Amino acid sequence: MGGEEAGALMAEEMLYAQATAQELLDAIPNYEAVGCDIGAIAVAFMRKYRTCDSLGTFTLRGVEFSCVNFSSVHLILSPLVREEDGRRTLAPVAAWLTANDITDLRIVGTGNWDRRHQWSRDGGQRWGRMTLQGSAPPQPAPTQVIEPRIPAAPTEEEAHA
């Protein structure tokens, strides 16, 4: 992770998400505790959001997540999940944020298919473009369809017996 220096947003660019490094570092242990199950985390948040006006926290598998700036934190962290030693993790992201004195991360772009992460070391005054190595592991299906076992239809003889 790293990249070249970039300036402010270009005229046609939009800001999709922005979070402080501290918000991301606070969230990463919770993501790790549930196996970086991005889909399940998003669903748990949506269920809480749908049923409660005062968002403070939501819980997934006994782990409490903060709702403060959750959408931005989730958008930023989701594509950064990597597979290491057979498990999904954000540990390299946490190490990179700390080792490089990153203060903020954001996602900018010009449309749905042109988005990129940018980092700042000075609270958002100047931005560098993040380059990623490797690709994210495939996401597990959010739900699993289980077909019920349907017994065979009775034969004529069994039906009249």
Number of C-alpha atoms within 10 A of each C-alpha: 13 15 14 11 13 15 12 11 12 11 7 8 14 14 12 19 17 21 21 20 23 15 18 23 18 14 19 20 18 19 25 16 15 17 14 23 18 20 14 18 19 17 13 15 20 13 11 17 16 8 9 10 8 9 13 13 15 18 14 17 10 10 13 15 21 16 16 12 14 18 15 19 23 18 18 22 18 17 15 20 25 21 15 12 6 7 12 21 25 22 18 14 18 18 11 13 22 14 9 12 12 18 19 22 29 24 20 20 17 15 11 7 7 9 15 16 22 25 28 23 17 12 14 19 10 14 23 19 21 19 12 14 9 8 11 15 15 10 12 11 9 12 8 7 7 6 6 6 6 6 6 6 8 9 9 8 7 8 8 7 6
